[in-house]
Amino acid sequence: MLEVHGQRALDHHFDPGFRLQLHRKDLAIALNTAQELGVSTPLTALAHDMMNGLLAHGYGDRDHSYLVAEIARRANVAWD
């Protein structure tokens, strides 16, 4: 999975395979279930937060590998 999506991110190829908006929806379900069970999921919460940022900027139709752009933005690194 990382070999395929990692290379897509490096190549700046973000045509939808699994759209961010759908992935965020699934993460919300996972976070709600974890909360109901009293399980801590900090990295899932972070990924969900990053996806929220991308959706807020209109990138919901991009592939979820576009998360690399949000990581770059948060690191204050230029991203084309």
C-alpha positions in Angstrom: 0.0 0.0 0.0 2.7 2.5 1.0 4.8 1.6 -2.1 1.9 2.6 -4.4 0.6 5.6 -2.5 4.1 6.8 -1.4 5.3 6.9 -5.0 2.1 8.6 -6.1 2.7 11.3 -3.4 6.3 11.7 -4.5 5.2 12.1 -8.1 2.4 14.6 -7.1 -0.1 12.2 -8.7 -3.3 12.7 -6.7 -6.1 11.5 -9.1 -8.7 9.9 -6.9 -8.3 6.3 -5.9 -9.9 6.7 -2.5 -11.2 10.2 -2.0 -10.3 12.2 1.0 -13.9 12.9 1.8 -14.7 9.2 2.0 -11.6 8.4 4.0 -12.4 11.2 6.5 -16.0 9.8 6.9 -14.5 6.4 7.7 -12.1 7.8 10.2 -14.9 9.7 11.9 -16.7 6.3 12.3 -13.5 4.8 13.7 -13.0 7.7 16.1 -16.6 7.6 17.3 -16.3 3.8 18.0 -13.0 4.2 19.8 -14.6 6.9 22.0 -17.5 4.7 22.8 -15.1 2.0 23.8 -12.8 4.3 25.7 -9.9 3.7 23.4 -7.3 6.4 22.7 -6.5 6.8 19.0 -4.3 9.9 18.8 -2.8 9.2 15.4 -6.2 8.5 13.9 -7.4 11.8 15.4 -4.4 13.6 13.8 -5.1 12.1 10.4 -8.7 13.1 10.7 -7.7 16.6 11.6 -5.4 16.8 8.6 -8.2 15.6 6.4 -10.5 18.2 7.8 -7.9 20.9 6.9 -7.7 19.6 3.3 -11.5 19.4 3.0 -11.8 22.9 4.3 -9.6 24.0 1.4 -11.6 22.1 -1.2 -9.4 19.0 -1.7 -12.1 16.4 -0.8 -12.1 14.9 -4.2 -8.3 14.3 -4.2 -6.8 10.9 -3.3 -6.1 10.4 0.3 -2.3 10.3 -0.5 -2.7 14.1 -0.8 -2.3 14.1 3.0 1.4 14.7 2.1 0.4 18.2 1.0 -1.2 18.9 4.4 1.9 17.6 6.2 4.1 19.9 4.1 1.8 22.9 4.8 2.0 22.2 8.6 5.8 21.9 8.3 5.9 25.2 6.4 7.4 23.6 3.4 6.5 24.8 -0.1 4.3 22.3 -2.0 3.5 22.5 -5.7 
